[in-house]
Amino acid sequence: MKPHTTTRYLAAGAATMHALAMPEHFKEWWGYGTFFLIVALAQVLLSDALLYRPQRRLFLAGVVGNLAVITLYAVTRTVGIPLFGPHAGEIEEVGLVDSVALVAELTLLAPLLSLLRDRP
């Protein structure tokens, strides 16, 4: 069974949103931009791997990785940016691009968990 196409599009959509936010974050600090670059690349790789190498470890990595990004998003919007960079401790504003990425990541969890559950 191949993972549903929608799952790939959700991962690619989240990656696109992180890529769109990357230049602004590079202007703030190289570390923030690098984080967005790594997240975007990981989500693109997840999208492609869902098509070419659908396996249980991949689904688990997708769930864990997206939960980590979602958790960091919640922290940066409520408590502040943890520890690093020139804006450490500052609370980030909620924007359109990050909201779209968040919705894609949250929505992506359901099919990934389903695939994880259905694979022996």
N, CA and C of each residue as an Amber inpcrd file, in Angstrom:
protein
   360
   0.8390000  -1.1840000   0.0000000   0.0000000   0.0000000   0.0000000
   0.8860000   1.2500000   0.0000000   0.6540000   2.1220000  -0.9550000
   1.3850000   3.3880000  -1.0140000   0.6750000   4.4080000  -0.1310000
   1.4440000   5.2100000   0.6100000   0.8140000   6.2530000   1.4130000
  -0.0030000   7.1920000   0.5280000  -1.0720000   7.6860000   1.0700000
  -1.9800000   8.5590000   0.3420000  -1.2520000   9.8050000  -0.1400000
  -1.5930000  10.2190000  -1.3420000  -0.9650000  11.3940000  -1.9540000
  -1.1090000  12.6260000  -1.0840000  -2.2200000  12.7640000  -0.4050000
  -2.4510000  13.9240000   0.4540000  -1.3700000  14.0360000   1.5280000
  -0.9130000  12.9220000   2.0450000   0.1230000  12.9210000   3.0740000
   1.4000000  13.5660000   2.5340000   1.7430000  13.2080000   1.3040000
   2.9270000  13.8160000   0.6700000   2.7450000  15.3110000   0.4870000
   1.5460000  15.7080000   0.0520000   1.2930000  17.1330000  -0.1880000
   1.3330000  17.9340000   1.1130000   0.8610000  17.3490000   2.1950000
   0.9210000  18.0440000   3.4890000   2.3720000  18.2630000   3.9110000
   3.2040000  17.2470000   3.7640000   4.6290000  17.3900000   4.1110000
   5.2980000  18.4230000   3.2050000   5.0060000  18.3600000   1.9080000
   5.5880000  19.3230000   0.9700000   5.0780000  20.7380000   1.2450000
   3.8120000  20.8540000   1.6170000   3.2470000  22.1710000   1.9380000
   3.9030000  22.7840000   3.1610000   4.0920000  21.9840000   4.1910000
   4.7700000  22.4780000   5.3930000   6.2100000  22.8840000   5.0570000
   6.8710000  22.0880000   4.2240000   8.2460000  22.4140000   3.8050000
   8.2750000  23.7340000   3.0460000   7.2980000  23.9390000   2.1900000
   7.2280000  25.1790000   1.4160000   7.0610000  26.3890000   2.3330000
   6.2140000  26.2630000   3.3340000   6.0030000  27.3680000   4.2720000
   7.2930000  27.6850000   5.0400000   8.0290000  26.6470000   5.4350000
   9.2900000  26.8780000   6.1430000  10.3270000  27.5090000   5.2020000
  10.3170000  27.0940000   3.9430000  11.2370000  27.6960000   2.9710000
  10.8840000  29.1670000   2.7360000   9.6010000  29.4910000   2.7130000
   9.1780000  30.8840000   2.5390000   9.5980000  31.7540000   3.7250000
   9.5870000  31.1840000   4.9200000   9.9550000  31.9380000   6.1240000
  11.4690000  32.0310000   6.3150000  12.2010000  31.2020000   5.6180000
  13.6450000  31.1140000   5.8220000  14.3970000  32.4250000   5.5770000
  14.1900000  33.1420000   4.4610000  14.9790000  34.3660000   4.2360000
  14.8220000  35.3990000   5.3580000  13.6090000  35.5730000   5.8350000
  13.3720000  36.5190000   6.9340000  14.1370000  36.1030000   8.1850000
  14.1580000  34.8080000   8.4550000  14.8530000  34.3220000   9.6440000
  16.3700000  34.3860000   9.4890000  16.8730000  34.2310000   8.2720000
  18.3090000  34.4100000   8.0450000  18.7090000  35.8600000   8.2900000
  17.8220000  36.7990000   7.9800000  18.1100000  38.2120000   8.2400000
  18.2110000  38.4870000   9.7370000  17.4150000  37.7700000  10.5390000
  17.4400000  37.9590000  11.9880000  18.7060000  37.3700000  12.6010000
  19.0360000  36.1380000  12.1690000  20.2200000  35.4560000  12.7000000
  20.4380000  34.1870000  11.8900000  21.6820000  33.8610000  11.6080000
  21.9860000  32.6840000  10.7960000  21.4390000  31.3970000  11.4110000
  21.4050000  31.3090000  12.7240000  20.9170000  30.1060000  13.3950000
  19.4280000  29.8770000  13.1590000  18.6530000  30.9640000  13.1750000
  17.2190000  30.8330000  12.9070000  16.9890000  30.3860000  11.4630000
  17.7090000  30.9980000  10.5410000  17.5700000  30.6280000   9.1330000
  17.9800000  29.1950000   8.8700000  19.0620000  28.7650000   9.5190000
  19.5330000  27.3910000   9.3580000  18.5020000  26.3960000   9.8910000
  17.8750000  26.7320000  11.0120000  16.8240000  25.8700000  11.5530000
  15.7050000  25.6930000  10.5250000  15.2570000  26.7960000   9.9210000
  14.1800000  26.7090000   8.9400000  14.6190000  25.9380000   7.6970000
  15.8720000  26.0880000   7.3060000  16.4050000  25.3270000   6.1840000
  16.3760000  23.8300000   6.4790000  16.8270000  23.4510000   7.6540000
  16.8560000  22.0350000   8.0360000  15.4440000  21.4550000   8.1050000
  14.5120000  22.1970000   8.6990000  13.1290000  21.7130000   8.7940000
  12.5220000  21.5580000   7.3970000  12.7320000  22.5570000   6.5340000
  12.1950000  22.4800000   5.1760000  12.7700000  21.2770000   4.4290000
  14.0750000  21.0730000   4.5300000  14.7010000  19.9320000   3.8630000
  14.1840000  18.6020000   4.4120000  14.0420000  18.5120000   5.7200000
  13.5360000  17.2740000   6.3300000  12.1120000  16.9790000   5.8580000
  11.2930000  18.0150000   5.7400000   9.9170000  17.7840000   5.3110000
   9.8380000  17.4470000   3.8220000  10.7250000  18.0070000   3.0090000
  10.7830000  17.6230000   1.5970000  11.2290000  16.1710000   1.4770000
  12.2460000  15.8010000   2.2390000  12.7100000  14.4060000   2.2220000
  11.6080000  13.4590000   2.6860000  10.8560000  13.8640000   3.6970000
   9.7300000  13.0440000   4.1560000   8.7200000  12.8740000   3.0370000
   8.3930000  13.9650000   2.3590000   7.4340000  13.9100000   1.2640000
   7.8770000  12.9270000   0.1780000   9.1310000  13.0260000  -0.2220000
   9.6450000  12.1270000  -1.2590000   9.7420000  10.6860000  -0.7680000
  10.1870000  10.5110000   0.4480000  10.3380000   9.1540000   0.9870000
   8.9930000   8.4550000   1.1480000   7.9400000   9.2210000   1.3960000
   6.6130000   8.6140000   1.5010000   6.2160000   7.9320000   0.1950000
   6.7110000   8.4600000  -0.9080000   6.4180000   7.8590000  -2.2060000
   7.3630000   6.7070000  -2.5140000   8.6560000   6.9130000  -2.2740000
   9.6570000   5.9540000  -2.7270000  10.0780000   4.9120000  -1.7000000
   9.9670000   5.2120000  -0.4220000  10.3920000   4.2830000   0.6250000
   9.4380000   4.2920000   1.8150000   8.1780000   3.9780000   1.5760000
   7.2340000   3.9880000   2.6990000   7.5200000   2.8410000   3.6760000
   8.0300000   3.1930000   4.8420000   8.3280000   2.1840000   5.8590000
   7.9800000   2.7270000   7.2400000   7.8240000   1.8280000   8.1360000
   7.4280000   2.1540000   9.5050000   8.3700000   3.1740000  10.1590000
   9.6800000   3.0040000  10.0070000  10.6440000   3.9490000  10.6020000
  10.4370000   5.3620000  10.0630000  10.1160000   5.4620000   8.7830000
   9.8630000   6.7590000   8.1730000   8.6300000   7.4170000   8.7870000
   7.5680000   6.6380000   8.9560000   6.3400000   7.1900000   9.5360000
   6.6040000   7.6770000  10.9600000   7.3570000   6.8780000  11.7200000
   7.6980000   7.2560000  13.0860000   8.5500000   8.5270000  13.1020000
   9.5390000   8.6050000  12.2260000  10.3730000   9.8050000  12.1420000
   9.5360000  11.0250000  11.7650000   8.5760000  10.8360000  10.8700000
   7.6880000  11.9340000  10.4820000   6.8460000  12.4210000  11.6430000
   6.3210000  11.4920000  12.4270000   5.5110000  11.8600000  13.5960000
   6.3720000  12.5960000  14.6190000   7.5180000  12.0260000  14.9630000
   8.3960000  12.6250000  15.9770000   8.8980000  13.9930000  15.5210000
   9.3550000  14.0840000  14.2810000   9.8720000  15.3440000  13.7650000
   8.8230000  16.4390000  13.7350000   7.6360000  16.1080000  13.2460000
   6.5780000  17.1180000  13.1860000   6.0770000  17.4960000  14.5700000
   6.0200000  16.5410000  15.4860000   5.6490000  16.8860000  16.8670000
   6.6790000  17.8200000  17.4970000   7.9500000  17.6030000  17.1910000
   9.0010000  18.4840000  17.7190000   8.8440000  19.9050000  17.1860000
   8.5660000  20.0320000  15.8950000   8.3890000  21.3590000  15.2940000
   7.1360000  22.0310000  15.8460000   6.0540000  21.2690000  15.9850000
   4.8080000  21.8060000  16.5400000   5.0240000  22.2770000  17.9830000
   5.7440000  21.4920000  18.7560000   6.0280000  21.8530000  20.1530000
   6.8710000  23.1280000  20.2190000   7.9010000  23.2100000  19.3820000
   8.7310000  24.4150000  19.3600000   7.9040000  25.6300000  18.9410000
   7.0070000  25.4460000  17.9940000   6.1230000  26.5310000  17.5740000
   5.3040000  27.0330000  18.7700000   4.7120000  26.1010000  19.5050000
   3.8950000  26.4800000  20.6660000   4.7270000  27.2210000  21.7120000
   5.9400000  26.7540000  21.9450000   6.8230000  27.3980000  22.9290000
   7.1890000  28.8090000  22.4830000   7.5430000  28.9630000  21.2040000
   7.9710000  30.2860000  20.7310000   6.8170000  31.2830000  20.6700000
   5.5810000  30.7940000  20.6560000   4.4230000  31.6860000  20.6110000
   3.8300000  31.9590000  21.9940000   4.2850000  31.2240000  23.0100000
   3.7250000  31.4020000  24.3590000   4.7750000  31.8070000  25.3930000
   5.9110000  31.1370000  25.3960000   6.9560000  31.3810000  26.3900000
   8.0720000  32.2470000  25.8130000   8.4080000  31.9970000  24.5760000
   9.4660000  32.7400000  23.9100000  10.4710000  31.8050000  23.2820000
  11.3140000  32.3770000  22.4400000  12.3440000  31.6000000  21.7470000
  13.3170000  31.0650000  22.7900000  13.5030000  29.7500000  22.8200000
  14.3750000  29.1920000  23.8500000  15.8600000  29.4440000  23.5940000
  16.5420000  29.9330000  24.5680000  17.9960000  29.9490000  24.7090000
  18.8590000  30.6250000  23.6600000  18.5990000  30.4500000  22.3930000
  19.5800000  30.8140000  21.3690000  19.2080000  32.0620000  20.5830000
  20.2340000  32.7330000  20.0910000  20.0700000  33.8320000  19.1620000
  19.7680000  35.1630000  19.8060000  19.7150000  36.1960000  18.9760000
  19.5210000  37.5500000  19.4850000  18.1260000  37.8070000  20.0370000
  17.1700000  36.9360000  19.7150000  15.7970000  37.1300000  20.1920000
  15.3960000  36.0980000  21.2420000  16.3720000  35.4820000  21.8740000
  16.0820000  34.4770000  22.9030000  15.1840000  35.0780000  23.9740000
  14.1440000  34.3500000  24.3240000  13.2070000  34.8000000  25.3470000
  12.0620000  35.6370000  24.8170000  12.1640000  36.1220000  23.5780000
  11.0890000  36.9230000  22.9980000   9.9850000  36.0220000  22.4630000
   8.7610000  36.4700000  22.6180000   7.6110000  35.7270000  22.1080000
   7.3760000  36.1450000  20.6580000   7.2910000  35.1620000  19.7920000
   7.0480000  35.4030000  18.3700000   5.5680000  35.6770000  18.1270000
   5.2930000  36.4840000  17.1220000   3.9120000  36.7310000  16.7180000
   3.4280000  35.5770000  15.8470000   2.1150000  35.3640000  15.8500000
   1.5130000  34.3690000  14.9730000   1.2940000  35.0350000  13.6170000
   1.7570000  34.3780000  12.5560000   1.6150000  34.9140000  11.2100000
   0.9120000  33.9280000  10.2960000   0.6180000  34.3740000   9.0970000
  -0.0990000  33.5340000   8.1360000   0.7280000  32.3370000   7.6950000
   1.9800000  32.5560000   7.3180000   2.8220000  31.4720000   6.8150000
   3.0310000  30.4080000   7.8860000   3.3380000  30.8400000   9.1090000
   3.5590000  29.8360000  10.1670000   2.2570000  29.1390000  10.5550000
   1.1320000  29.8190000  10.4420000  -0.1560000  29.1820000  10.7380000
  -0.4860000  28.1040000   9.7050000  -0.1910000  28.3850000   8.4370000
  -0.4190000  27.3910000   7.3820000   0.4900000  26.1820000   7.6050000
   1.7460000  26.4300000   7.9570000   2.6700000  25.3270000   8.2420000
   2.1670000  24.5000000   9.4200000   1.7000000  25.1740000  10.4550000
   1.1920000  24.4720000  11.6410000  -0.0030000  23.5880000  11.2900000
  -0.9380000  24.1170000  10.5300000  -2.1160000  23.3340000  10.1340000
  -1.6890000  22.1260000   9.3040000  -0.7560000  22.3160000   8.3850000
  -0.2690000  21.1970000   7.5720000   0.3820000  20.1350000   8.4490000
   1.2040000  20.5620000   9.4080000   1.8880000  19.6120000  10.2930000
   0.9130000  18.8800000  11.2010000  -0.0470000  19.5960000  11.7400000
  -1.0540000  18.9520000  12.5920000  -1.8890000  17.9550000  11.7870000
  -2.2720000  18.3540000  10.5880000  -3.0760000  17.4790000   9.7280000
  -2.2720000  16.2720000   9.2770000  -0.9880000  16.4560000   9.0670000
  -0.0980000  15.3800000   8.6330000   0.0300000  14.2770000   9.6820000
  -0.1150000  14.6280000  10.9390000   0.0410000  13.6290000  12.0030000
  -0.9660000  12.4820000  11.8850000  -2.2040000  12.7920000  11.5340000
  -3.2470000  11.7450000  11.4740000  -2.9080000  10.6450000  10.4690000
  -2.6110000  10.9790000   9.1970000  -2.2840000   9.8780000   8.2770000
  -0.9680000   9.1730000   8.6170000   0.0010000   9.9080000   9.1610000
   1.2550000   9.2520000   9.5540000   1.0130000   8.2590000  10.6800000
   0.2150000   8.6620000  11.6630000  -0.1070000   7.7390000  12.7620000
  -0.9060000   6.5450000  12.2570000  -1.7970000   6.7790000  11.3140000
  -2.5650000   5.6850000  10.7220000  -1.6630000   4.7220000   9.9810000
  -0.7410000   5.2570000   9.1860000   0.2140000   4.4090000   8.4760000
   1.1010000   3.6420000   9.4460000   1.4860000   4.2900000  10.5120000
   2.3310000   3.6540000  11.5320000   1.5780000   2.5030000  12.1980000
   0.3140000   2.7280000  12.4810000  -0.5180000   1.7130000  13.1180000
  -0.7780000   0.5280000  12.1850000  -0.9400000   0.8060000  10.8770000
  -1.3070000  -0.2290000   9.9290000  -0.1370000  -1.0590000   9.4380000
   1.0930000  -0.5890000   9.6730000   2.2780000  -1.3310000   9.2260000
   2.7830000  -2.2350000  10.3480000   3.0500000  -3.5040000  10.0260000
   3.5990000  -4.3930000  11.0560000   5.0350000  -4.0320000  11.3990000
